[in-house]
Amino acid sequence: MGGHVFGRSSAPLPTAVRGEGCYIFDANGRAWLDGSGGAAVSCLGHSDPDVRAAVHAQLDRLAFAHTGFFTSEPAEALADLLVENAPEGIDKVYLLSGGSEAVEAAIKLARQYFLEIGQPGRHRVIARQQSYHGNTLGALAAGGNAWRREKYAPLLVETSHIAPCYEYRFREDAESAEAYGLRTANELEAEIERLGPESVMAFIAEPVVGATAGAVPAVEGYFKRIREICGRHGVLLILDEVMCGMGRTGTLFACEQDGISPDIVTIAKGLGAGYMPIGAMLCSAAIHDAIAQGSGSFQHGHTYHGHPLAAAAGGAAIRAILDRGLLPRVREKGAVLDAALRARFGQHPHVGDIRGRGLFRAIEIVEDRGTKEPFDPARKINAKVKAAVMSEGLICYPAGGTVDGRKGDHVLIAPPYIIEDDQIDELTDKLGRAVETALG
């Protein structure tokens, strides 16, 4: 379709006109199974009556009130609901318009916190290779996605990147999963000591890595060790749950499964389920109180943060997840999806790994299963998979650079929490045919 929209690329796209359950319908009437919720966003599908009703009702009352002058009932209610269900110690919620904004706010909050408590030397951020934290300059600098960073490298603040916790690629054959996790986590302590603990303000990580590496969970014990290291050195732990949070992995916050609490956590995507643009940065009472009792204000803000209409959508989405039993359903249907993927791809000569938690899954495509050697990036396997799945009427999220930012291909699968078993079969059948087409 032509026109004046500045698209992501020059390639033509179908026009979405209607959504129903797990499907999007285009202007030609074709149905598309939304096997990735867009980018792990549409967790309630595309026609949830309760969220739509909440947005309609709020629009009739009040659409916008600037947070420089007012708070609003939906913002207060959503913040209370999130804190009631948040990891231990999390006490305050800063509502924003999306994930990148939430990460920017987290990084700026970390910096201001250390200024407020008299440690102005702390300004460095440590993150992980093959992470993704957003596309604004601060978030992009924190991320470890080589392809996304490349063009903008001269504009990015210096950030240290340690190895990811990526068992399929980097655990040695003779090493237990626990030993691998400790070895990898200890890279954080080594980097803190190299930089000087007095200069490091935060470590940021995704509990389950999303877009850049494809649903990679940490091994057991890794994040407990990370939490210990951050605590010992006075470094803030920021967990980026923009993609993996809000029930996507089977618990409202992904870090619940790692048995830890962060100092700051970012959420978005599933928070509004796609019905409104919304994200949030949550922090501990200690961080908030240092500013409240110090300078008195966080030197940050956006026109649309705390937007009442978005907060109404977010509140309705989270209540749906909690009140309809969708968290146990994600775990149950996640097991069904995992079994279906293993039945279809478990013995596939070019699928090296099937991984994830809950309804957050991925397959990693390799040239050689035995050596785990990825395909030559020039073959653009992930782009071919995307074209093939779309020709099948399926939406999923293939990406490249899985291994090191240049080599490797994976397909991320993150369907709505309302997906049924027959739709899981449809998803795996269409994905299976698409992979064969792309590799043919």
TARA-V848741 format. One record per backbone hydrogen bond with DSSP energy under -0.5 kcal/mol. CO is the residue of the C=O (numbers start at 1). NH is the residue of the N-H. E is the energy in kcal/mol with one decimal. If there is no record, write none. Layout:
# TARA-V848741
CO_NH_E, CO_NH_E
This chain:
# TARA-V848741
5_7_-1.1, 14_16_-0.7, 15_27_-1.7, 18_25_-3.5, 20_23_-2.1, 21_46_-2.4, 22_34_-3.0, 23_20_-2.6, 24_32_-2.6, 25_17_-2.9, 25_18_-1.6, 26_29_-2.3, 30_26_-2.1, 32_24_-2.2, 32_34_-0.5, 33_35_-1.8, 33_395_-2.9, 34_37_-0.8, 34_416_-0.6, 35_414_-1.5, 36_40_-3.2, 37_39_-1.0, 37_41_-3.0, 37_42_-1.6, 41_43_-2.6, 42_45_-1.3, 43_417_-3.1, 48_52_-1.9, 49_53_-2.3, 50_54_-2.1, 51_55_-2.2, 52_56_-2.5, 53_57_-2.7, 54_58_-2.2, 55_59_-2.4, 56_60_-1.6, 57_61_-0.8, 58_61_-0.7, 58_62_-3.1, 63_309_-1.2, 66_69_-2.1, 66_70_-2.3, 72_76_-2.3, 73_77_-2.7, 74_78_-2.3, 75_79_-2.3, 76_80_-2.3, 77_81_-2.2, 78_82_-2.6, 79_83_-2.5, 80_84_-2.3, 81_85_-0.9, 82_85_-0.7, 83_86_-1.0, 87_90_-2.0, 89_285_-1.1, 92_283_-2.0, 93_95_-0.6, 94_281_-2.3, 96_279_-2.0, 98_102_-1.7, 99_103_-2.3, 100_104_-2.6, 101_105_-2.5, 102_106_-2.0, 103_107_-2.5, 104_108_-2.4, 105_109_-2.6, 106_110_-2.3, 107_111_-1.9, 108_112_-2.6, 109_113_-2.8, 110_114_-1.7, 111_115_-1.7, 112_116_-2.6, 113_117_-1.8, 114_119_-3.4, 115_118_-1.2, 119_122_-1.7, 121_123_-0.8, 124_201_-2.8, 124_202_-1.6, 125_160_-1.9, 126_204_-2.2, 127_162_-2.6, 128_131_-0.9, 131_144_-1.0, 136_140_-3.3, 137_141_-2.0, 138_142_-1.7, 139_143_-2.0, 144_130_-1.8, 144_146_-0.9, 145_149_-1.9, 146_150_-1.8, 147_151_-0.5, 149_152_-1.0, 149_153_-0.7, 150_153_-1.0, 152_155_-2.3, 152_156_-0.6, 153_156_-1.4, 160_127_-3.0, 162_129_-3.1, 164_166_-1.0, 166_169_-0.7, 166_170_-2.6, 167_171_-1.8, 172_175_-1.8, 176_180_-2.5, 177_181_-2.5, 178_182_-2.3, 179_183_-2.4, 180_184_-2.6, 181_185_-2.7, 182_186_-2.3, 184_187_-1.2, 185_188_-1.9, 185_189_-0.7, 186_190_-2.1, 187_191_-2.2, 188_192_-2.6, 189_193_-2.5, 190_194_-2.0, 191_195_-2.3, 192_196_-1.9, 196_199_-2.8, 196_200_-0.5, 197_200_-1.0, 199_123_-2.4, 199_124_-2.9, 201_236_-2.5, 202_126_-2.5, 203_238_-2.9, 205_207_-0.5, 205_240_-2.5, 207_218_-1.0, 209_215_-0.5, 209_216_-1.6, 210_214_-2.7, 215_217_-0.8, 216_209_-2.4, 219_222_-1.7, 221_225_-1.9, 222_226_-2.2, 223_227_-2.7, 224_228_-2.0, 225_229_-2.4, 226_230_-2.6, 227_231_-2.3, 228_232_-2.5, 229_233_-1.7, 230_234_-0.6, 230_235_-2.4, 231_234_-0.8, 236_203_-2.5, 236_238_-0.7, 237_239_-0.6, 237_263_-2.3, 237_264_-1.9, 238_205_-1.9, 238_240_-0.6, 239_241_-0.9, 239_266_-2.3, 241_245_-1.9, 242_270_-0.5, 244_249_-0.8, 245_248_-1.1, 247_250_-1.5, 248_359_-1.4, 251_247_-1.1, 251_249_-0.5, 252_246_-2.0, 252_247_-1.2, 253_256_-1.6, 254_257_-1.7, 255_258_-1.1, 255_259_-0.6, 255_260_-1.4, 256_259_-0.8, 263_284_-1.6, 264_239_-2.5, 265_282_-3.1, 266_241_-2.3, 267_280_-2.9, 268_271_-3.4, 269_272_-1.4, 269_273_-1.0, 269_274_-0.7, 272_275_-2.4, 276_278_-0.7, 279_96_-3.2, 280_267_-2.7, 281_94_-2.7, 282_265_-2.5, 283_91_-2.7, 283_92_-2.1, 284_288_-2.0, 285_289_-3.3, 286_290_-1.6, 287_291_-1.1, 288_292_-2.7, 289_293_-2.8, 291_294_-0.8, 291_296_-3.0, 297_299_-0.6, 298_300_-2.3, 302_305_-1.2, 304_307_-1.3, 307_311_-2.7, 308_312_-2.2, 309_313_-1.8, 310_314_-2.6, 311_315_-2.8, 312_316_-2.0, 313_317_-2.4, 314_318_-2.6, 315_319_-2.3, 316_320_-2.0, 317_321_-2.2, 318_322_-2.4, 319_323_-3.4, 320_324_-1.8, 321_326_-1.3, 321_327_-0.8, 322_325_-0.7, 325_329_-1.3, 326_330_-2.4, 327_331_-1.7, 328_332_-2.5, 329_333_-3.4, 330_334_-2.0, 331_335_-1.6, 332_336_-1.6, 333_337_-2.8, 334_338_-2.6, 335_339_-2.3, 336_340_-2.3, 337_341_-2.6, 338_342_-2.4, 339_343_-2.3, 340_344_-2.0, 341_345_-3.2, 342_346_-1.9, 345_348_-1.6, 348_351_-1.6, 349_369_-0.7, 350_352_-0.6, 350_366_-2.0, 353_364_-2.5, 355_362_-2.0, 357_360_-1.2, 360_357_-1.6, 361_413_-3.5, 362_355_-2.3, 363_365_-0.5, 363_411_-2.3, 364_352_-2.4, 364_353_-1.0, 365_409_-0.8, 368_372_-1.7, 368_373_-0.6, 373_367_-2.5, 373_368_-1.6, 375_408_-0.7, 376_379_-2.3, 377_380_-1.8, 380_384_-2.1, 381_385_-2.5, 382_386_-2.3, 383_387_-2.2, 384_388_-2.2, 385_389_-3.0, 386_390_-2.2, 387_391_-1.7, 388_392_-0.9, 389_394_-2.3, 390_393_-1.2, 393_33_-2.4, 394_396_-0.6, 395_35_-1.1, 396_398_-0.5, 397_412_-2.4, 399_410_-2.4, 401_405_-2.4, 407_403_-2.5, 407_404_-1.0, 408_401_-1.7, 408_402_-0.8, 409_365_-2.4, 410_399_-2.5, 411_363_-1.7, 412_397_-2.2, 413_361_-2.7, 416_419_-1.7, 420_424_-1.9, 421_425_-2.1, 422_426_-2.1, 423_427_-2.6, 424_428_-2.5, 425_429_-2.5, 426_430_-2.5, 427_431_-2.6, 428_432_-2.5, 429_433_-2.3, 430_434_-2.2, 431_435_-2.6, 432_436_-1.9, 433_437_-2.4, 434_438_-2.7, 435_439_-2.0, 436_440_-1.0
